Amino acid sequence: MLNRNVTEVRIDTYLWAIRLYKTRTQAAEAIKGGKIKVGADNVKPARMVKVGDAYTLTTDDGEKKTIEVTALIDKRQSYEIALLHYKDTTPVLTKEQKLSKAFFNSNITRDRGTGRPTKKDRRDINDIGMEDDDN
């Protein structure tokens, strides 16, 4: 199966085949949502992939991943075979960058010396957290 000569592949099919997305529909939605870019330009799901192209993917949690196409594939294969068809060129995070992502930064501030939150304060804090989850 690895010896097939594939001359052109749509980008949504390619991203699905190299196992970056679980379904081709998810890959197409990510492309339409502007999460896949060539340089600084958005692409369309029907764009044809070429060997040597570099794509920047933005994951749901905001991390950026850069891949370079090394070979074309249009059918989903095992993970080991999929790895042969792209090269991950994402820069390695420094220790400081990793640590800054590890801690939760609260957007709720309380004045110093006001003591512990009351029950009403706690309900208000929880309501703010629930509003963020709805978005």
C-alpha positions as CSV (number, residue, x, y, z in Angstrom):
1,M,0.0,0.0,0.0
2,L,2.9,2.3,0.5
3,N,4.1,2.0,-3.1
4,R,1.0,3.6,-4.6
5,N,1.9,6.6,-6.8
6,V,-0.4,9.4,-5.7
7,T,0.0,12.5,-7.8
8,E,-2.4,14.9,-6.0
9,V,-4.4,14.9,-2.8
10,R,-6.8,17.4,-1.3
11,I,-5.6,18.9,2.0
12,D,-8.5,17.7,4.0
13,T,-7.9,14.1,2.8
14,Y,-4.2,14.4,3.5
15,L,-4.6,15.7,7.1
16,W,-7.1,12.9,7.7
17,A,-4.7,10.3,6.1
18,I,-1.7,11.3,8.2
19,R,-3.9,11.0,11.3
20,L,-3.9,14.7,12.5
21,Y,-7.8,14.6,12.4
22,K,-10.1,11.7,13.3
23,T,-12.4,12.3,10.3
24,R,-12.1,14.1,7.0
25,T,-15.1,16.3,8.0
26,Q,-13.2,17.5,11.1
27,A,-10.2,18.3,8.9
28,A,-12.4,20.3,6.5
29,E,-14.1,22.2,9.4
30,A,-10.7,23.1,10.8
31,I,-9.6,24.4,7.4
32,K,-12.8,26.4,7.0
33,G,-12.3,27.8,10.5
34,G,-8.9,29.2,9.6
35,K,-6.9,26.8,11.7
36,I,-4.8,25.6,8.8
37,K,-2.5,28.1,7.0
38,V,0.1,28.1,4.4
39,G,2.4,30.9,5.5
40,A,-0.1,33.5,6.6
41,D,-2.8,32.6,4.1
42,N,-5.9,30.5,4.8
43,V,-6.5,27.6,2.6
44,K,-9.6,25.8,1.3
45,P,-10.4,22.1,1.8
46,A,-10.0,21.4,-1.9
47,R,-6.5,22.8,-2.1
48,M,-4.0,20.3,-3.6
49,V,-1.1,19.3,-1.4
50,K,2.4,19.3,-2.9
51,V,5.6,17.7,-1.5
52,G,7.6,20.4,0.3
53,D,4.6,22.5,1.4
54,A,4.7,23.7,5.0
55,Y,1.4,24.0,6.9
56,T,0.7,25.7,10.3
57,L,-2.0,24.1,12.3
58,T,-3.7,25.7,15.3
59,T,-5.1,23.2,17.8
60,D,-8.2,23.7,19.9
61,D,-6.1,24.7,22.9
62,G,-4.3,27.4,20.9
63,E,-1.0,25.6,20.3
64,K,0.6,25.9,16.9
65,K,2.1,23.0,15.1
66,T,4.1,23.2,11.9
67,I,4.3,20.2,9.5
68,E,6.1,19.8,6.2
69,V,4.8,17.4,3.5
70,T,7.4,14.7,2.6
71,A,5.2,12.4,0.6
72,L,1.6,12.2,-0.5
73,I,-0.9,9.8,0.9
74,D,-4.7,9.6,0.3
75,K,-5.7,6.6,2.3
76,R,-5.6,6.3,6.1
77,Q,-2.8,3.9,7.2
78,S,-1.2,3.0,10.4
79,Y,0.5,5.6,12.5
80,E,4.0,4.4,11.6
81,I,3.2,4.7,7.9
82,A,1.6,8.1,8.4
83,L,4.8,9.4,10.0
84,L,6.7,8.7,6.8
85,H,4.5,11.2,4.9
86,Y,5.2,14.4,7.0
87,K,7.8,16.0,9.1
88,D,6.9,17.9,12.3
89,T,8.9,21.1,12.3
90,T,7.3,22.6,15.3
91,P,9.9,24.6,17.4
92,V,10.6,22.9,20.7
93,L,9.2,24.8,23.7
94,T,11.7,26.1,26.3
95,K,11.4,25.2,29.9
96,E,10.0,28.6,30.8
97,Q,7.3,28.4,28.1
98,K,6.2,24.9,29.3
99,L,6.0,26.1,32.9
100,S,3.9,29.1,32.0
101,K,1.3,26.9,30.4
102,A,1.3,24.5,33.3
103,F,-0.2,27.0,35.7
104,F,-3.8,28.3,35.7
105,N,-4.1,32.1,35.7
106,S,-7.2,33.2,37.3
107,N,-9.1,36.1,35.8
108,I,-10.8,36.9,39.1
109,T,-9.1,39.3,41.5
110,R,-9.9,40.1,45.1
111,D,-8.6,43.0,47.1
112,R,-5.9,42.1,49.6
113,G,-7.2,42.0,53.2
114,T,-10.8,41.3,52.3
115,G,-10.6,37.8,53.8
116,R,-12.1,34.7,52.5
117,P,-14.9,34.8,50.0
118,T,-18.5,34.7,51.4
119,K,-21.0,32.2,50.1
120,K,-22.4,34.9,47.8
121,D,-18.9,35.7,46.5
122,R,-18.4,32.0,45.8
123,R,-21.7,31.7,43.9
124,D,-20.7,34.8,41.8
125,I,-17.3,33.3,41.1
126,N,-18.9,30.0,40.0
127,D,-21.4,31.8,37.8
128,I,-18.5,33.6,36.0
129,G,-16.8,30.2,35.4
130,M,-20.0,28.7,34.0
131,E,-20.4,31.7,31.6
132,D,-16.9,31.0,30.2
133,D,-17.8,27.3,29.6
134,D,-20.8,28.2,27.5
135,N,-18.7,30.0,24.9
